[in-house]
């Protein structure tokens, strides 16, 4: 008979403890809610994306590039070469120190020269002379799978000797809008070399972890935070993934240009007389 009251007392104590804990949890939730409302939404953190720059002396003006429509050699018929080329043009336009002719200007020049496609270095030089640019980019789409995604890209940069160095002339903005017939090849234009000054070739597969790390670095500053997919939105859309591929291609060309310009400046530095050497 003595055990029932004891059991009831224990149950009463447990009930009071439970009610107390529930009350404390409710108060804590209200405090947290009021604090969040008082502080307002957390400001969005902005991060600048990685930008590309040139080794050229931009103090005397920017250089002018043009892009030949990319050729599809991937075997996939769904590739839109003009859309891909336009993304390449847009990427070059974002490079500090370089301007790029709109794709329609290049297409108009090809039509005037009766060039349906550009398949040889000689045709590339002819087109560049007609456009009056300092350099021209030619390339191919070598692989294309929109589902993985996978894009293979090959690029070559042809330039006028002496252009894109410290002795470059100031960019005449009229060259961006003038018609093809207004451009007359000069003596230096005729000296375009047959070999490109920089080349790039790679196959970027989104299953490759190295590619994914590079893609994550590229997406930094180009995606809203927080978002459901974050940087992986570039793997969910072939349209966005192609922007990353074009960035990698232009970056590859510019890295070689930094080395080329540095090598050409070293002899000039070595040729300077050492102070006191004449004495």
N, C-alpha and C positions, 0 to 999 in steps of 0.2 A: 504493500500500500504506500510505502514511502518513496518508491521510485517514480511514480507518475508525476507528483509535484516537481521533483527534480528535473525530470525530462521536459516538463512544460516550461520551467524556468530557463532551461538551456535554449529552448526554442524561442522564447521571448527575447533573450539576450541576442541571439543570432539575427532575429528580425530587426531589432533596433540597430545592430551593426550594419546590416544590409541597407536599411533606410538611410543611415548616416552616410555610408559610402556613396549611395546613389545621389544623395543631395550634394555632396562635395563634387562629384563628377559633373553634375548639372551646372553648378556654379562655375566650375573651371571652363566648361564649354562656352558659357555665356561670356566669361571674361575674354577668352580667346577670340570669340566672334566680335566683341566690342573693340578689341585691340586692332583686329584686322580692318574693321570699318573705319577706325580713327586714322590708321596709317595710310589707307587708300591702296590702290593697286600698285604692285611693285613695278618700278620703272623698267622698261625694256633695255637690256644691255646691248649696245651696238659695238660691233667689231669690224674694223676696216678689212676688206678682202685683200688678198695678195695682188699687187699691181705689177705690170711688166714695164720695163724701161729700156732705153737704148743706150749704147756707148757713144753715140754720136754727139758732136758739139751742137747742141740745140740753141746756143747763144746766137748763132747766125741763121737760125731758122730750122723748121722741121723738114724732114725728107718726105718724099712722096712715093708711095708704093701703089701697085695695082695687083689684082689677083685674077689669074686666068680661071675660067670655070673648071672645077674639079672633074676629073674623069672617073667613071664608075668601073672599076676592075674587080669588084668583089664577087661578081656572079649573081648578086641579088638584084632583081628587077625593080624592087620597091624603093630603091634609093632615089631621092630627089636631089640631083647634083646641084641645081641652082640654089635650093634652100641651104644645103650644106656649105656652098661657096659663100652665100650671104652671111652665114654665121662666122666664117673665116674672116670676111671683110670687117664685120663688127668687132671681132676680137682684135684685129690689127688697129682699128680706130681707137681702141682703148689704150694702146701702148703710148707711153709718154715719149714724145719726140718724133712720132711718125703719123702722117696722114695717109689715108687710103682712098683711092678713087671708088666711087659707087660702082657696083657690079654692072649697072645698066650702061655706064660709060664704056666699060671694057667690051661689053656685048656689041655696042654700037660701032666701036672701032674694029672689032672682028668682022662685022658685017661689011664695013667699008673696005676692008682688006680682002674680003671674000674668003675668010677663014672660018670654016664650019667648026673645026676643032683645032687645037694647038697640040701637036704631037712631037715636035722636034725643038731643040734649043734655038735653031735658026728662026723658027716661027715665033718663038717667045721673044727673041731679041727684036724681030720686026715689029711685033705688037707693042713692045715697050717703047721703041723709037717713035711709033705713031702716037702713043699716048703722052710722050714727053715726061716719063716718070724716071725716078732715080733707080728703082728696082722693081722687079716683077716676080710674083710667086706663082709657081705651077705645082700641081699635085694630083694625086690619085686617091680614091677610096679603095683600099685593098681588101677590106673585110667589113661585113655588115650583118649584124644579127640584132634586131630590135627587142628581143625577148630576154637575152641574158643580162644586159646588152653587151655587144662587142662591136667595136669600130676600129678598122685598120686605116692608118693615114700615112701618106708619103708626100713630103713637100720639098721643093727646091727653090732657092732664092738666087735670082740672077740680078746683077747690078752693073751700072756703068762704072768703069775704072775711075777712081778719084772721087766718086760720089760717096756720101755717107761717111766722110772723114772730117777732120778739123777744118779743111779748106772748102767745105761745101758752101754753096751760095744760099741766100735767103729764099725760102719757098715763095713763089709768086702765086697768090691765091687764085689768079685767073686760070691757072693750069687745072684747077679743080672743076671748072665749069666750061672751059673753051671746047669747041668742037674738034673732032679728030683732024679735020682738014687744016686747022689752025696751027698744028704742031709740025715743025720742020726739023728733021734730024740734023744735029750738028756734027762737027768732026769727032767730038768725044763719043757721041751716040754710035758712030760707026765702029768704035773700038770695043764694043761689048764682047766679052769673052764667051767661049762656047761652054765653059764649065761653070756650074753654080758656085757661089761663094759660101753657101751653107746648105746643108741637107738635113732632113729629119725623116725618120721612118720608125713606126711603132704600131703594135697591135694591142689595144687597150681592152682587156677582158675584165668585166665587173666581178668575175669569180676569183680573180687574182687578188690576194691580200695586199700586195704592193700597190696595185692600181686603186684599191679601195682606200688605202691610207692617203694616196695622192688626191683622190677625189674628196675625201673628208677635209683635207687641207684647202682645196679649191673652194669647197662649199662654205667654209668659214667666212662669215660676213655677207654671204649671199642667200642665207635662209633665215626665216623668222624664228625666233626662239620665244617660248617653246612651241613646237609643232609636233604633230603626230609622227611624221616620218623624219623630220630633221634633215640632215645632210643626205639621207638615203633617198630623198625625193629625186635625186639625180640618177639613181639606178632604176626608178620606177617609170621614167619617161625617156624615150630615145631622143626626143627633142632637147631636153635638158642635158642629157649625157653627151650629145654632140657638142654642146657649148664647152664642156670640160675637155673634150678631145681636141677641139680647135685651140683652146688655151694651151694645152700641152704642146701642140705642134708649133705654135708661134713662140712659145717659151724655148723650145729646142733650137729653133733658128737663131733666136737672140742670144742664147748662151754661146753659140759658136761665133756670133758676131762680136761679143765681148772679147773672146780670145783672139780673133783676127785683128781687131783694132788695137788691142794691147801689144800684139807681136809687131805690128807696123809702127807703133810709137816707140818701141824699145830702141831700134837703130838710131832714131832721131835724137833720143836722149844720150846715147853713147857717143854721138858725133859732137856733142857740145864740148867746148874746151874746158878743161879743169882749171879752176881758179888758181893762179900762180904758176901754171905749167909753162907759160911762155917765158917766164923769168928764168 
